[in-house]
Amino acid sequence: MLKAHRSPRAGSGVARRMRGVPVVAVTGLLVAGLTMVALPASAATPTAKVAPSKNLTNLKVVQVSGKGWPAGDTLAIVECNSNAATSDTKACNETLGGPGGIVFTDANAKGVVAKTAFTFVTGTVGDGTCNSKQTCYITLTEESSTGLHALVKVTVHK
């Protein structure tokens, strides 16, 4: 399980809260150039897990799960290129469904996200590329104005 932490840099399982973010563009929540506010120490820190997360190939189906999310929240699973670690609002795929597209899931009453199938893609992802030479992320994102999310770095087979 990749645990979220409070660092402002992207990496495995990074969780952040962004205030005042419209829900219209789910991927905008991930990388919008907004002020990031650290989670209070008393807040649960959500986690995300992607299995497998290494040596992925095009159209590989992975399982995304998590825990520590607000109970009953709807979450989006999204694939992003290396620019997800910056303020690039176009770093993630914005299509619904299909390979590499946004897939929705829910946290249960205990904040647990059950394993959800997601089809990983290589090649063009958002405004960049996801391949063995570029960093790629699969994200679990809260679909609310808080924009709480966890980035999980994945690697592509060489």
Backbone bond lengths (Angstrom), bond angles and torsions (degrees), N, CA, C in turn:
res aa  C-N    CA-C-N  psi(-1)  N-CA   C-N-CA  omega(-1)  CA-C   N-CA-C  phi
1 M - - - 1.443 - - 1.521 107.80 -
2 L 1.306 117.09 128.50 1.459 121.38 177.85 1.518 107.95 -91.26
3 K 1.314 116.66 116.84 1.457 121.07 -176.83 1.511 110.87 -84.10
4 A 1.313 115.13 143.32 1.454 120.70 175.63 1.519 108.56 -75.44
5 H 1.297 115.84 153.14 1.454 119.76 174.19 1.511 108.48 -137.74
6 R 1.300 116.87 176.82 1.456 120.38 -171.62 1.523 113.60 -99.34
7 S 1.307 117.93 11.94 1.454 121.15 178.61 1.516 110.59 -69.16
8 P 1.338 119.23 142.55 1.450 120.48 178.38 1.517 113.08 -76.20
9 R 1.308 119.41 -4.98 1.461 121.67 179.60 1.524 109.43 -92.36
10 A 1.303 114.89 146.74 1.458 119.74 179.91 1.520 109.80 -71.58
11 G 1.310 115.27 157.29 1.450 121.54 177.75 1.500 109.08 171.29
12 S 1.267 116.45 -162.35 1.453 120.83 -177.80 1.520 110.29 -67.22
13 G 1.315 116.10 116.14 1.450 121.68 173.29 1.508 115.54 67.95
14 V 1.311 120.42 31.78 1.458 121.91 -179.82 1.523 109.92 -69.54
15 A 1.312 117.23 131.40 1.468 120.84 176.90 1.515 109.46 -119.97
16 R 1.315 115.90 137.01 1.461 121.99 178.85 1.515 109.38 -144.17
17 R 1.324 116.42 161.82 1.453 121.56 171.09 1.514 107.67 -116.26
18 M 1.312 116.15 134.04 1.456 121.53 175.31 1.514 106.99 -119.51
19 R 1.288 117.64 125.75 1.452 121.51 -176.47 1.521 111.48 -91.10
20 G 1.329 116.15 144.44 1.446 122.03 174.02 1.512 114.58 70.48
21 V 1.310 118.00 29.14 1.454 120.96 -178.45 1.527 108.73 -95.04
22 P 1.334 117.63 125.63 1.457 118.60 178.33 1.524 110.87 -66.91
23 V 1.334 116.45 149.95 1.451 121.99 -177.72 1.527 111.13 -82.28
24 V 1.317 118.32 -9.35 1.457 122.85 -174.11 1.511 112.74 -51.95
25 A 1.325 117.98 -47.49 1.464 120.67 -178.30 1.516 109.22 -114.36
26 V 1.316 116.26 100.77 1.462 120.87 -177.81 1.510 110.53 -55.44
27 T 1.321 117.63 -43.42 1.454 118.67 -177.43 1.512 111.78 -68.72
28 G 1.309 117.96 -26.10 1.460 120.56 175.93 1.515 111.23 -63.03
29 L 1.333 116.59 -28.26 1.459 120.37 177.69 1.519 111.06 -64.18
30 L 1.317 115.84 -30.65 1.454 120.09 -174.62 1.511 113.37 -72.65
31 V 1.325 115.93 -38.31 1.444 117.92 -168.33 1.522 113.80 -133.10
32 A 1.313 117.75 12.13 1.455 120.20 -178.16 1.520 110.58 -59.40
33 G 1.315 116.16 143.15 1.451 121.00 -179.48 1.518 110.97 -79.96
34 L 1.305 116.62 61.85 1.454 122.40 -178.25 1.516 109.55 -109.96
35 T 1.295 116.14 166.62 1.453 120.85 176.91 1.517 109.41 -67.89
36 M 1.312 116.50 126.07 1.452 121.86 178.85 1.523 108.14 -92.56
37 V 1.320 116.01 135.11 1.452 120.77 179.39 1.513 107.94 -116.85
38 A 1.316 117.36 126.93 1.461 121.00 -179.64 1.518 110.23 -64.68
39 L 1.311 115.99 146.96 1.448 121.24 176.46 1.521 109.34 -68.19
40 P 1.336 116.95 141.25 1.461 118.06 175.01 1.526 109.82 -64.57
41 A 1.317 116.38 150.19 1.459 121.04 -177.29 1.518 111.88 -57.13
42 S 1.335 118.36 -29.49 1.456 121.43 -177.93 1.523 112.63 -80.09
43 A 1.320 118.54 -13.58 1.462 121.54 -178.30 1.516 110.60 -76.14
44 A 1.335 114.93 144.68 1.457 119.33 174.53 1.520 108.27 -66.58
45 T 1.303 116.73 137.35 1.455 120.41 178.68 1.523 107.89 -99.03
46 P 1.322 117.02 110.96 1.458 119.59 -178.52 1.516 112.34 -64.57
47 T 1.304 115.60 152.38 1.447 121.91 175.82 1.524 109.09 -125.03
48 A 1.305 114.97 158.67 1.456 121.57 174.04 1.514 107.78 -135.48
49 K 1.310 115.98 147.83 1.459 121.64 178.07 1.525 107.73 -134.96
50 V 1.320 115.29 136.71 1.461 121.62 175.53 1.520 106.45 -122.19
51 A 1.339 116.99 125.66 1.462 120.70 -179.63 1.525 109.78 -133.46
52 P 1.304 117.27 124.50 1.456 126.68 -8.91 1.528 110.76 -74.05
53 S 1.317 116.84 165.43 1.468 121.02 179.60 1.529 112.42 -124.93
54 K 1.327 117.49 0.83 1.465 120.91 -178.45 1.525 110.70 -123.89
55 N 1.331 114.28 149.38 1.466 121.85 177.38 1.523 112.85 55.75
56 L 1.337 115.97 41.26 1.466 120.26 -179.72 1.523 110.62 -73.45
57 T 1.308 115.36 150.18 1.454 122.43 177.04 1.520 108.83 -118.94
58 N 1.322 116.22 165.14 1.456 120.78 179.22 1.531 110.43 -57.29
59 L 1.323 115.43 134.03 1.464 125.43 178.59 1.525 113.56 68.93
60 K 1.324 117.12 19.39 1.469 121.56 176.06 1.532 108.68 -71.72
61 V 1.315 116.79 129.01 1.462 120.69 176.32 1.523 108.02 -87.30
62 V 1.329 115.70 123.81 1.457 121.95 178.31 1.527 108.39 -115.06
63 Q 1.316 115.61 164.70 1.458 121.30 177.21 1.526 108.58 -109.86
64 V 1.325 116.60 125.58 1.462 122.11 179.73 1.520 107.61 -110.27
65 S 1.325 116.56 131.08 1.461 121.60 179.08 1.523 108.20 -143.47
66 G 1.321 116.10 173.77 1.457 119.15 178.82 1.507 112.19 -170.69
67 K 1.318 114.78 174.21 1.466 120.19 175.24 1.518 108.74 -152.58
68 G 1.324 115.26 163.40 1.459 120.78 -179.66 1.525 113.78 85.79
69 W 1.326 117.24 12.24 1.465 121.57 -179.67 1.522 110.01 -87.33
70 P 1.335 118.33 156.95 1.464 119.77 176.68 1.533 110.40 -58.40
71 A 1.319 116.36 134.43 1.462 122.06 -177.03 1.521 111.84 -55.62
72 G 1.327 115.02 132.15 1.455 121.24 175.33 1.514 116.16 76.72
73 D 1.316 118.04 1.12 1.465 119.80 -178.38 1.519 112.42 -68.97
74 T 1.326 115.26 146.13 1.457 121.62 171.07 1.519 106.73 -87.24
75 L 1.320 115.94 132.73 1.457 122.32 -177.87 1.518 109.25 -123.72
76 A 1.327 115.70 150.89 1.455 121.64 176.75 1.521 108.87 -111.72
77 I 1.325 115.77 139.87 1.457 122.20 172.93 1.521 105.51 -104.92
78 V 1.336 116.10 126.05 1.458 121.32 -173.68 1.527 109.19 -137.88
79 E 1.329 116.89 145.36 1.463 121.64 174.35 1.522 108.93 -99.82
80 C 1.341 116.45 137.08 1.464 121.76 -177.87 1.528 110.71 -133.29
81 N 1.327 115.30 155.89 1.459 120.67 174.63 1.527 109.49 -87.60
82 S 1.325 117.08 -175.24 1.465 121.54 -175.94 1.527 113.37 -61.61
83 N 1.313 118.23 -21.54 1.463 121.04 -179.77 1.525 113.45 -71.82
84 A 1.331 117.82 -5.08 1.462 120.95 176.32 1.526 110.42 -62.00
85 A 1.324 116.57 -21.45 1.464 121.38 179.59 1.526 111.88 -82.05
86 T 1.326 116.80 -0.56 1.467 121.54 179.87 1.523 109.17 -118.35
87 S 1.297 116.46 -164.32 1.466 120.44 179.34 1.524 112.19 -92.27
88 D 1.330 118.52 17.28 1.461 122.76 -179.68 1.527 110.21 -71.66
89 T 1.315 117.12 109.62 1.461 121.79 -177.51 1.522 113.13 -77.81
90 K 1.321 117.69 -2.28 1.474 121.15 -179.47 1.532 111.26 -113.34
91 A 1.318 117.63 18.02 1.463 121.63 -175.16 1.524 113.93 -74.25
92 C 1.317 117.10 -16.16 1.465 120.01 -173.60 1.518 111.74 -113.98
93 N 1.340 115.09 155.32 1.459 119.72 174.86 1.522 108.73 -65.12
94 E 1.314 116.46 137.07 1.464 120.94 -177.10 1.520 113.23 -112.43
95 T 1.327 117.63 4.56 1.453 120.10 179.38 1.522 109.96 -81.75
96 L 1.317 116.10 152.20 1.460 121.14 177.27 1.517 109.49 -93.04
97 G 1.325 116.91 130.23 1.452 121.53 176.64 1.517 112.79 66.65
98 G 1.305 115.31 -176.88 1.453 120.63 -178.75 1.516 111.13 71.02
99 P 1.328 116.82 170.71 1.462 120.39 -179.45 1.532 112.22 -56.28
100 G 1.322 116.62 126.39 1.457 122.06 178.38 1.513 114.46 75.90
101 G 1.327 117.72 -4.81 1.463 121.19 -177.77 1.521 112.46 -84.72
102 I 1.311 115.83 167.34 1.467 122.13 -177.75 1.529 110.08 -63.53
103 V 1.326 116.02 131.81 1.456 123.45 175.55 1.525 106.82 -122.28
104 F 1.327 117.11 134.16 1.462 120.82 -179.57 1.523 111.08 -100.87
105 T 1.325 114.60 146.28 1.458 122.61 177.37 1.519 107.80 -147.87
106 D 1.314 117.48 173.82 1.464 121.16 -178.97 1.519 111.04 -128.73
107 A 1.324 114.58 149.80 1.466 120.90 170.46 1.523 106.50 -85.85
108 N 1.326 117.65 140.35 1.463 119.69 178.98 1.527 110.58 -79.13
109 A 1.318 117.07 -173.49 1.469 122.05 -176.80 1.528 112.64 -61.97
110 K 1.341 116.99 -20.18 1.465 120.85 178.27 1.520 112.16 -99.56
111 G 1.349 117.30 6.52 1.453 121.04 178.37 1.514 114.40 80.98
112 V 1.330 116.36 15.18 1.463 121.46 -179.55 1.524 109.44 -94.81
113 V 1.316 115.71 134.70 1.463 122.26 175.40 1.524 106.54 -103.52
114 A 1.333 116.24 115.49 1.466 121.00 179.99 1.522 109.78 -67.85
115 K 1.316 116.56 158.66 1.462 121.26 177.42 1.527 109.58 -53.75
116 T 1.326 114.67 128.00 1.455 121.81 -179.15 1.524 108.22 -128.17
117 A 1.328 116.45 130.18 1.459 120.95 -178.86 1.521 110.65 -70.49
118 F 1.333 115.55 136.72 1.463 122.72 177.01 1.516 107.76 -140.75
119 T 1.333 116.75 132.11 1.467 121.11 -179.30 1.522 110.10 -94.65
120 F 1.321 115.91 113.89 1.456 124.32 -179.29 1.531 109.13 -79.55
121 V 1.334 116.58 142.54 1.465 120.45 176.33 1.525 110.27 -126.75
122 T 1.334 114.91 152.42 1.454 120.58 171.81 1.522 107.59 -108.85
123 G 1.316 115.63 166.82 1.460 120.37 -177.89 1.519 109.90 98.18
124 T 1.313 116.97 -142.20 1.459 121.39 -177.15 1.526 110.60 -69.11
125 V 1.323 115.49 124.24 1.459 123.37 176.61 1.520 105.85 -134.13
126 G 1.320 117.43 116.18 1.455 120.15 -175.27 1.513 109.26 59.38
127 D 1.336 116.34 -131.85 1.466 120.26 179.64 1.523 112.69 -98.09
128 G 1.318 116.07 19.61 1.459 119.76 -178.82 1.509 111.53 -140.20
129 T 1.310 114.55 -153.64 1.458 121.14 -175.75 1.516 110.18 -130.95
130 C 1.308 114.93 145.44 1.457 121.67 174.14 1.520 106.27 -121.29
131 N 1.332 115.98 109.20 1.460 121.24 179.03 1.523 108.82 -153.13
132 S 1.314 116.91 -173.33 1.466 120.65 -175.86 1.523 113.13 -67.07
133 K 1.326 117.78 -14.21 1.463 121.31 179.77 1.527 112.93 -100.67
134 Q 1.324 117.67 -7.52 1.470 122.60 -176.66 1.527 109.70 -120.54
135 T 1.312 116.62 148.11 1.455 121.41 174.69 1.525 109.00 -73.51
136 C 1.321 115.90 138.65 1.463 121.45 177.61 1.522 108.16 -126.45
137 Y 1.330 116.17 153.00 1.466 121.90 178.76 1.515 110.15 -133.31
138 I 1.310 115.42 146.40 1.453 121.51 164.50 1.513 103.97 -115.53
139 T 1.327 116.14 131.12 1.455 120.14 -174.44 1.514 111.30 -117.47
140 L 1.301 114.98 149.33 1.451 123.04 171.36 1.520 103.88 -115.11
141 T 1.331 116.64 118.62 1.460 121.93 -170.36 1.518 111.53 -126.27
142 E 1.309 116.38 130.22 1.455 121.34 175.16 1.526 108.78 -69.93
143 E 1.315 116.69 129.74 1.451 120.85 -178.40 1.535 109.68 -92.29
144 S 1.321 115.66 65.56 1.465 121.21 176.97 1.512 107.78 -147.76
145 S 1.289 116.15 177.77 1.459 120.03 -176.06 1.524 113.56 -68.64
146 T 1.338 118.85 -13.38 1.465 119.53 178.46 1.519 111.42 -76.13
147 G 1.328 117.40 -27.96 1.459 120.81 178.03 1.507 114.70 64.75
148 L 1.315 118.91 25.77 1.454 122.10 177.90 1.523 108.73 -63.63
149 H 1.331 117.04 132.28 1.458 119.86 -178.82 1.522 111.41 -152.76
150 A 1.318 114.31 163.40 1.463 121.34 175.62 1.520 108.15 -129.98
151 L 1.322 116.46 128.00 1.466 122.64 176.51 1.522 108.22 -97.72
152 V 1.314 116.70 132.83 1.464 120.93 176.06 1.522 107.62 -119.66
153 K 1.312 115.88 118.29 1.468 120.88 179.16 1.532 108.36 -73.38
154 V 1.344 115.17 132.61 1.459 120.34 176.56 1.522 108.75 -123.32
155 T 1.319 116.54 155.58 1.457 119.86 179.19 1.523 109.80 -114.26
156 V 1.319 114.15 151.42 1.463 122.11 -178.61 1.520 109.10 -105.23
157 H 1.317 115.54 139.47 1.464 121.84 178.19 1.520 110.52 -58.71
158 K 1.331 116.99 135.78 1.478 121.44 -179.32 1.499 111.66 -86.14
